Amino acid sequence: MRSQTGSRVTSRDLRWLEWIARWRFVTAPAIVREFVARGESAPPTSVDRRMRALHQLGLVEYERVLAEEPRLYWISRAGMQLVGLTGAVVSPKFADIRHDLRVLDVAHWLTTERVRSHRLITEREIRRSETGNQFQTVPAHYSIEIPERVKHSRAYPDIVTVNDQGAAWGHEVEFSRKEHRRLVRLMLGYAEAEPYRGAIYYPAESVRDSVTRAAEEANAIALERNGRRPIVLQELPAHGG
């Protein structure tokens, strides 16, 4: 594949596209951060230039939404097809942009500082494999079934980390206030569903008190049911773009 400027898709481009497809969107600084951590060369000016070329090739889309944040890039249908992915094409949701940027921060912190040996699975990957349709119901594995009054709903973690034995931890970035009872039910879903051992919540300052109250209640219920406290609160790592 060649763009109007004569640019061809390279093996590095394919690695970038595969990584971009794991998220709703990424930024150029996030690409730099990710691939420098992998030991690859990714100078900021080169990343900016290459992302423009991938856009000319029709493999990514972009938009500048927040003045204080870099341009947001997401994979297009053509990009997904190139790396062998099916499913819905997703783009940034304005209300979730700050949340999704911090999910990228948490993922980078986890893979470089916290649990380097664990496998990291993203919400987009879980949705691709565990979202059914009108013809087929897909069993929940990393998604969480939440009992509601009338029926069960399904929640998709922001991030899941899995160790060599298959034990999983959910990771949830909380930026908006959730109804207390539903948040407790979600936390208890992590406490009771296989293969989870629990979940780590990263609350923004504006919702810290409400998330803390829900975690205390969920842990008290789980402690009575199975003798453990599976919900942990963690400070958000620094924002890196």
N, C-alpha and C positions, 0 to 999 in steps of 0.2 A: 504494500500500500504506500502511495506517495502523495504528498500534499502539493498544492500549487507552487510552493517554493522549492519543491524537489526533495523534501524531507521524507525519509523512509522510517517505518516502525522498526525499532531495534529491540534486542533482548532486554535491555534496561527498561525501555518503554513498557514492555509486557509485564515486567516485575512491578513497575509503578501502577499500571492499570489494574493488575490483580489486587494490589493493596488498596487502591482507591475504591474498588468495588466492594470492599469489606465495610465501607462506611456510607452514611447518607451523603456526606461531602467531606472534603479535606481542604487544606490550604497549602500554598507553596511552602511556608515555613514548616508545616507539619511533615511534608514530604522530605524536606532537608533533614529535619530532626530524626525521622524514622530511618532513612537510608544511611545517614552518617553513623547512626548507632549500629547499623548492620556492617559497618566497615567499608561502605562504598563511597565514592566521590559524588558529592551532590552540592556544589557551590550554589548559593542562592540565585545568582544571575543566570547560571546554566539551567536551573530548575524553572525559573520564570520563562526563559526562552523556549525550553522544551515543552512546557505546558501550553504555550501559545501554538506551537507546531501541532501538538496533539489535538488542540481545538480546531485548527485548520483541517486536520484529517477527519474531523467529525467524531473523534473517539471520546472526547470529554466536552461538557458544557461548563460555563462559568457565569458568575454574577457577583458583583460587589454590592452587598446588602447593608452592612454596618460600616459607618465611616471609620470607626476605630479598629476594625478588623480587616485582614487581607481579603483578597478575592477568594470566593468559594468555588471549588471545582468538584464536579461529580461525573460519574461515568455515564456515557450515552448508551443507547441500544446497540449501536455499532461497536462500541468499546466492549460491551458485555459479550457480544457475539464473538469478538476477536479472542477473548480469553475463555470462551467456552461456558458462559453463564447464561441461564435463562431466568425468567421471572420478571417482576415489575421493575421498571426504571424509576428510581426515586430522586427527588431533588430537595433542596433545603426547604424546611418549613420555618417561616419567619419567627414564630413564637418559640421554636426550639433551638434556634441557632446558638445562643450562648450555652445552653445545656449541652448540645452536641459537640461544641468546641472543647468543653471541659471533659467530656467523655474521651476525646482524643488525648487530652493531657493524662487522664487516669490510665489509659491503655499504655501510653509511653512509659509512665512511671512504673507500672506493673512489669513490663517486659524488660526494663533496664535496671530497676532497683529492687523490686519486691520478689517476684516469682519468675525469674528468668527461665527456669527449666519447665515451667508449666505451659500447656497449650492454651492459647487465648482464642476465644470464639466471640464474634461480635453479634449484635442484635440483627444486623442485615443477614448474616449467615444463618442464624437460627430461623429467621422468618422465611428464608428461601427453602429450608429443609422441613419446616414444621407448620407451614401455613397450608391448610387444605383448600378445597374449592367445592363447587356444587356437586361434583361427582365423587369426591374422595375426602375422607376424614383422616388426617395425619395425627398419629399419637403424639402426645407431648413427651419430650425428653428433657431438653434444656429450657423449653418454655414452661411456664408455671400455670397450672390450673387453679383458679380462684373460685371457691364456692360463693355464689351470689344467692339472693332470695329465690329467684325463679330458675336460674340455670347457672352453669359454670362459665366463666370467662377465662380467657387466656392472656397472660402477660409475658412479655419478651424482655429479658434482662438487657441492660445496656451492654454488659460484658460478662462473659463467663470464663473462669480459669479452671483448668482441669489438670490434676497431677498424674503421675505415671500409673497410679492404681485406679484411675478413672473417677476419683472423688472430685467433686466440683464445688466452686464457690461462685455465687452471683455477686456482681458489682453494680450498684445503682447510684447514679448521680442525681441528687434531688435539688431541683431549682424552684419548683412550684409546689404550693401547698395542696396536699391530697386529703380527701375525707378520712378522718382518723380510723374509722372501723375498716375501711377498705385497705388502708395502708397496713394495719395490723394483720389482716387476712393475707395480704401479699407476703409479708414477712414470715407468717406461719407456713405459707406455701414452701418457702425455702427450708423451713425447719423440718418439714414432713415429707418432702418429695425426694425420691432418688433421682439422680445421684448426688444431690446436694448435701453438703455438710453445714451450710449456712450462707449468709450474705453479708457483704460489707457495704455500708451506706456512706456516701460522701455528700453531706448536706451543705448547701449554701447557707450563709449566715442568716438570711431572712427566714429560713424554715428549720433552723437547727433545733429550736425548742420543740416544735411539733413532731419532728422525726425522732427526737430523743424520747418523747413520751410514748410514741408508738413502739419504739424498740424496747423500752422498759416493759411495756405490757406484753409484747410478743415473747420476750425472753422469759417473763414470769410464767406465761402459759406453757411454753415449751419446756421449761424446767420441771413443771409439775407433770407434764405428759411423758417426757423421755429423758429427763435428768440432765439437760444441757441448755446452754444459752447461745443460740446460733447467730444472733444478730450483733454485728460489731459496727461502731461508728468510727469513721476515719476522716481526718482533715483532707480537704481537696489539695492536690499537689499544685505547684505553681503553674500559672497559665503560660504556655509557650507558643501560642499562635497556631 
